[in-house]
Amino acid sequence: MPNNEAASLPPTPAMAEPDTAPALPAEVPVLDSSAWREYRGQPGKATHNSNHLAVIADQAGVLRRCFVKLAPDPTLPTLLCEALGWVLAGHSGLRRADFAAIVLIDKERLAKSQELTAACLAAPGDLIPAWCSSAIPGQTVNANLKTEKKPGTQFHIDYKTFLNAADSRKIAAFDLWTGLQDRNLGNVIRHASGGYASIDHETLLHDILWGHSPFQPRNLTAWAAKDLEPKKFKAFKSDMARASAGHADALAKAESTLNALLSALLPHAGKRADALGFLRQRSQRGWLAKEIGVLDMGPKEDKP
């Protein structure tokens, strides 16, 4: 079983020395390199994040099939954004992976299974921090994109079904609230038991934590505007406004965990304050409704 008490992130500019660094919250544990048990390949083609599948032992030693996203560059906020997004999604009532953690990956062991990127080779020390989250049963909305063997008809059906689902409006509202930059259909999963789950929150708080980045702006609201009939798009936005009514409460419930993550993973106090201020201001009653141009659709009893 992993020795979680001994596990700490390698010293980097993005985190203080392990003996002085604030502890991460129990909700997002750091697992030592023994937690990484078995390599299970890469999902599709290799990506700039070097994602791969692996068997990970959680804090209790339970083996979980996980997606692992390497974060070798300590100057990028990959780990922080993923952790913040996973925590906020849970408190906002969105479907998400059942388990998530930061895991330390042994370079030498990983190199036996896949070629290491230049960023991984350049990472200091023998361990690479990574974000891992348990695989969600189901398939991505873009799983049936057009290929030579598939005409793409099923993808269009799946896509329209998603846009008309209640979860699409909740995810769209969440993304605008949190400033997520890159919502693509590969990081929305149609859950095997029904409904949709959001994954990949790497671009959360993009303008504050990333600044200039390689991510292209993509969001569900713009797609809905383009691909839904005007009447249905109006309903889409009204549902987004209703969903946003719970953001302030979600932030209040998550704030202690967010503070712990920001303190541990973000060295700049000013940016920590900016991040929380951004979330707090956008969670205020009526902010999202005004942003998308609809009436405030919160519960009637909340209205003055």
C-alpha positions in Angstrom: 0.0 0.0 0.0 1.3 3.5 -0.9 3.0 5.4 2.0 0.9 8.5 1.6 2.3 10.2 4.7 5.8 10.2 3.1 4.6 11.3 -0.3 5.3 14.9 -1.2 5.7 16.7 -4.5 9.3 17.2 -5.6 10.7 20.6 -4.8 9.8 23.0 -7.7 9.3 26.7 -8.3 5.5 26.0 -8.1 5.7 24.6 -4.5 7.7 25.3 -1.4 10.1 22.7 0.1 8.2 19.6 1.3 9.1 20.2 5.0 7.5 23.7 4.8 4.8 23.3 2.2 1.2 23.4 3.3 -0.4 20.0 3.2 -2.8 19.2 0.4 -6.4 18.5 1.5 -7.4 14.9 2.0 -9.9 15.3 -0.8 -6.9 15.5 -3.2 -4.1 13.3 -1.8 -0.6 13.0 -3.0 0.3 9.3 -3.7 3.9 8.2 -3.8 5.5 6.3 -6.8 4.5 2.9 -5.4 0.8 3.8 -6.2 1.6 3.5 -9.9 1.1 -0.2 -10.4 0.7 -1.0 -14.1 0.9 0.7 -17.4 -2.2 0.2 -19.6 -1.3 2.2 -22.8 -2.3 5.6 -24.2 -5.9 6.6 -25.0 -5.7 7.2 -28.8 -2.8 9.1 -30.1 -0.2 10.6 -27.9 -0.9 14.1 -26.7 1.2 17.1 -25.6 0.3 16.1 -22.0 1.5 12.5 -22.4 -1.7 11.1 -21.1 -1.7 7.4 -20.4 -3.8 4.7 -18.7 -2.5 3.0 -15.6 -3.6 1.0 -12.6 -3.3 3.2 -9.5 -3.6 2.1 -5.9 -5.6 4.7 -3.9 -5.0 5.6 -0.2 -6.7 2.4 0.9 -4.7 0.3 -1.5 -7.8 -0.2 -3.8 -6.7 -0.7 -7.4 -8.3 1.7 -9.8 -8.0 2.1 -13.6 -7.1 5.7 -14.1 -6.2 8.3 -16.7 -2.9 9.8 -15.9 -1.8 13.2 -17.1 1.9 14.0 -16.6 2.8 17.5 -15.4 6.6 17.7 -15.8 6.8 21.4 -16.3 6.6 23.1 -12.8 6.0 26.5 -14.3 2.6 25.4 -15.7 -0.6 25.2 -13.5 -1.7 21.8 -14.8 -2.0 20.1 -11.4 -3.6 23.0 -9.7 -6.2 23.5 -12.4 -7.1 19.9 -12.6 -7.5 19.7 -8.8 -9.5 22.9 -8.5 -11.8 21.8 -11.3 -12.4 18.3 -9.9 -13.2 19.7 -6.5 -15.6 22.4 -7.8 -17.3 20.1 -10.2 -18.2 17.8 -7.2 -19.6 20.6 -5.1 -21.5 22.0 -8.1 -23.4 18.7 -8.6 -21.7 17.8 -11.9 -20.8 14.2 -12.6 -17.0 13.6 -12.3 -14.5 10.8 -11.8 -15.1 9.0 -8.5 -11.5 9.2 -7.5 -8.7 11.7 -8.2 -5.2 12.3 -6.8 -1.7 13.7 -7.6 0.6 10.7 -8.1 4.4 10.7 -8.5 5.6 8.7 -11.5 9.0 7.1 -11.6 10.7 8.2 -14.8 12.7 5.0 -15.2 9.6 2.8 -14.8 7.5 4.9 -17.2 10.3 4.9 -19.8 10.1 1.2 -20.0 6.5 1.5 -21.3 6.5 4.6 -23.5 8.9 7.1 -24.9 9.3 10.1 -22.6 8.7 13.6 -24.0 11.4 16.3 -24.0 9.6 18.0 -21.1 9.6 14.7 -19.0 13.3 14.2 -19.7 14.0 17.7 -18.6 12.0 17.5 -15.4 14.2 17.7 -12.3 14.7 14.6 -10.3 13.6 11.0 -10.8 9.8 11.6 -10.2 7.2 13.3 -12.4 4.1 14.7 -10.7 0.9 13.7 -12.5 -2.8 14.2 -12.2 -4.8 10.9 -12.1 -8.5 10.3 -12.1 -10.5 7.1 -12.3 -11.9 6.1 -15.7 -15.6 7.0 -16.1 -17.7 4.2 -17.6 -19.1 5.4 -20.9 -17.7 7.1 -24.0 -16.9 10.6 -25.1 -19.4 12.6 -27.1 -17.0 12.7 -30.0 -16.4 8.9 -29.9 -18.3 8.5 -33.2 -16.6 11.3 -35.2 -16.4 10.7 -38.9 -13.7 8.4 -40.1 -13.1 6.4 -43.3 -15.0 3.5 -41.9 -17.8 5.6 -40.1 -19.8 8.3 -41.9 -20.3 10.3 -38.8 -24.1 10.1 -38.6 -24.0 8.7 -35.1 -21.8 11.5 -34.0 -24.3 14.1 -35.1 -27.0 12.2 -33.2 -24.9 12.0 -30.1 -23.9 15.7 -30.3 -27.5 16.9 -30.6 -28.6 14.6 -27.9 -25.9 16.1 -25.6 -26.8 19.7 -26.5 -30.5 19.0 -25.6 -29.6 17.3 -22.3 -29.8 19.1 -18.9 -26.2 18.3 -18.1 -24.9 20.2 -21.1 -26.4 23.4 -19.7 -24.9 22.7 -16.2 -21.4 22.1 -17.8 -21.7 25.2 -19.9 -22.6 27.3 -16.9 -19.8 25.8 -14.9 -17.2 26.5 -17.6 -18.2 30.2 -17.9 -18.2 30.6 -14.1 -14.7 29.0 -13.7 -13.1 30.6 -16.8 -12.4 27.2 -18.4 -10.9 27.9 -21.9 -11.0 24.5 -23.7 -14.2 22.5 -23.5 -14.1 20.0 -26.3 -16.3 17.0 -26.9 -13.5 14.7 -26.0 -13.7 15.8 -22.4 -17.4 15.2 -22.0 -18.4 11.6 -21.3 -21.8 10.1 -21.7 -22.0 8.0 -18.6 -23.0 4.4 -18.9 -25.7 4.9 -16.3 -27.1 8.0 -18.0 -26.2 11.7 -18.0 -22.9 13.3 -18.8 -19.7 13.8 -16.9 -17.1 16.5 -17.4 -13.3 15.8 -17.3 -10.1 17.7 -18.1 -10.2 21.0 -16.2 -6.6 21.9 -17.1 -7.6 25.3 -18.6 -9.7 26.4 -15.5 -9.1 30.1 -14.5 -7.3 30.4 -17.8 -6.7 34.1 -18.0 -5.4 34.3 -14.4 -3.3 31.1 -14.2 -2.2 30.5 -17.8 -2.1 33.9 -19.6 -0.9 33.0 -23.0 -1.2 29.3 -23.8 -1.6 26.9 -26.7 -5.3 26.3 -25.9 -7.8 27.4 -28.5 -11.0 29.0 -27.0 -13.8 26.5 -27.2 -17.0 26.5 -25.2 -20.4 24.8 -25.2 -22.4 28.1 -25.2 -20.9 29.1 -28.6 -21.6 25.7 -30.1 -25.2 25.8 -28.8 -25.6 29.2 -30.4 -24.5 27.8 -33.7 -26.2 24.4 -33.7 -29.5 24.9 -31.9 -32.6 26.5 -33.2 -33.1 30.0 -31.7 -35.9 28.9 -29.4 -33.9 25.9 -28.1 -30.9 28.1 -27.6 -32.9 30.6 -25.6 -34.0 27.6 -23.4 -30.3 26.5 -23.2 -29.3 29.9 -21.8 -32.2 30.0 -19.4 -31.2 26.6 -18.0 -27.6 27.9 -17.7 -28.9 30.7 -15.6 -30.8 28.4 -13.3 -27.7 26.2 -12.9 -25.6 29.2 -11.9 -27.9 29.8 -8.9 -25.9 27.0 -7.1 -22.4 28.3 -7.8 -22.1 30.6 -4.7 -23.1 27.7 -2.4 -20.7 25.4 -4.2 -17.9 27.9 -3.8 -18.6 28.3 -0.1 -18.6 24.6 0.5 -15.3 24.1 -1.4 -13.5 27.2 -0.3 -11.4 25.7 2.5 -10.2 23.0 0.1 -9.5 25.5 -2.7 -7.5 27.6 -0.2 -5.4 24.6 0.7 -4.7 23.7 -2.9 -3.9 27.3 -3.9 -1.5 27.7 -0.9 0.3 24.4 -1.7 0.5 24.7 -5.5 0.6 28.4 -6.3 3.5 30.5 -5.0 2.1 33.9 -5.9 -0.2 35.3 -3.1 -1.6 37.9 -5.5 -2.7 35.2 -8.0 -4.2 33.2 -5.2 -6.4 36.2 -4.3 -7.2 36.9 -7.9 -8.3 33.3 -8.5 -10.7 33.3 -5.5 -11.9 36.8 -6.3 -12.7 35.7 -9.9 -14.7 32.7 -8.7 -16.5 34.7 -6.0 -17.5 37.6 -8.3 -18.8 35.2 -11.0 -20.8 33.2 -8.5 -22.8 36.2 -7.5 -26.5 36.1 -8.1 -27.3 37.3 -11.6 -23.8 37.5 -13.0 -24.1 34.6 -15.5 -27.6 35.6 -16.5 -26.3 39.1 -17.4 -23.3 37.7 -19.2 -25.4 35.6 -21.5 -28.2 38.0 -21.9 -31.2 36.3 -20.1 -33.4 37.0 -17.1 -32.2 35.9 -13.7 -33.7 32.5 -13.4 -32.9 31.7 -9.8 -35.5 30.3 -7.4 -38.4 32.7 -6.9 -38.0 32.7 -3.1 -34.5 34.2 -3.5 -35.8 37.3 -5.4 -36.3 40.5 -3.4 
